[in-house]
Amino acid sequence: MPHGPEEKKQALDVGAECPAIVQQLAAVSGADNGLMATVMESYL
């Protein structure tokens, strides 16, 4: 699975399965939200 933004774009351009890319993007988004919640909680 591609890791960088450019690699993801290239994977979609060559016909990689879209659900795998979307799943990885959702996982990154969830991890980011969790990290931000932890940072904000410790800040406040």
N, C-alpha and C positions, 0 to 999 in steps of 0.2 A: 504494500500500500504506500502510495506517495506521501511524503511528509511535508514538503514545502508548498506554498501557494502556487508557485509556477509548475511544480510537478503535478499538483492536482488538476490544474488547467490542462496540462498536456495529456494527462490520463483521460480526462473527459473528451478531449479533442480526438484521441485515437480510439474512443469507443469503450472505455472501461465502464463497468457496471455502475450506474448512477447510485443505486441504493448503498453500495459500499462507501462511496465518497460522502454521501449525505450522512450516513451513520457516523463516519469519522468526524465530520464537521460538528454534528450534534454532541458527540462525546467531548470534543474540545470546548465547545460552548458551555457545556455543563461543568466541566472542570474549571473553566475560567470563572463561572458564576460562584462556584464553591470557594475558590480561592479569594475572590473579592469579598464574599460574605465573611470569611475568616479574618481577612485584613481589616474590614470595617468594624467587626466585633471587637477585635483587639485594640483598635484605635479609639473606639468609644468607650 
